[in-house]
Amino acid sequence: MDHSTQQAASVPEAVPNPAADVPQQSGKTILLNWIIMILGIAGLCALGTLLPKLL
């Protein structure tokens, strides 16, 4: 192994930061999204519980 190969092997390549592609959201927006999702799931559960009784 010559000097240039050894030096290239010891220097890690620059890895792009995956978080740079993710858009930044405020905490309020994330919390609102979670609340909407939970209410939607709760609505589906209520519909699944009440639908057999109505039919």
C-alpha positions as CSV (number, residue, x, y, z in Angstrom):
1,M,0.0,0.0,0.0
2,D,1.6,3.2,-1.1
3,H,1.3,6.5,0.8
4,S,-1.6,8.0,-1.3
5,T,-3.8,4.9,-0.8
6,Q,-3.1,4.8,2.9
7,Q,-3.9,8.5,3.3
8,A,-7.1,8.2,1.3
9,A,-8.2,5.2,3.4
10,S,-7.6,7.1,6.7
11,V,-9.7,10.1,5.7
12,P,-13.4,9.4,5.8
13,E,-15.5,10.7,2.9
14,A,-17.9,13.5,3.6
15,V,-21.3,12.1,4.4
16,P,-24.2,14.4,3.5
17,N,-26.4,15.3,6.5
18,P,-29.8,13.7,6.0
19,A,-31.4,16.2,8.4
20,A,-30.5,19.0,6.0
21,D,-33.2,17.7,3.6
22,V,-35.9,17.7,6.3
23,P,-37.9,20.9,6.5
24,Q,-37.9,22.5,10.0
25,Q,-41.3,22.6,11.7
26,S,-42.3,24.4,14.8
27,G,-43.3,22.5,17.9
28,K,-46.9,23.8,17.7
29,T,-47.3,22.4,14.1
30,I,-45.9,19.0,15.1
31,L,-48.2,18.9,18.2
32,L,-51.2,19.9,16.1
33,N,-50.5,17.2,13.6
34,W,-50.3,14.6,16.4
35,I,-53.6,15.8,17.9
36,I,-55.3,15.6,14.5
37,M,-53.9,12.1,13.9
38,I,-55.0,10.9,17.3
39,L,-58.5,12.3,16.8
40,G,-58.8,10.6,13.5
41,I,-57.8,7.2,14.9
42,A,-60.2,7.7,17.8
43,G,-63.0,8.4,15.3
44,L,-62.2,5.3,13.3
45,C,-62.3,3.2,16.6
46,A,-65.6,4.8,17.5
47,L,-67.1,4.1,14.1
48,G,-65.9,0.5,14.2
49,T,-67.5,0.0,17.6
50,L,-70.8,1.7,16.7
51,L,-71.3,0.4,13.2
52,P,-72.1,-3.3,14.1
53,K,-74.8,-2.0,16.5
54,L,-76.4,0.3,13.9
55,L,-76.6,-2.4,11.2
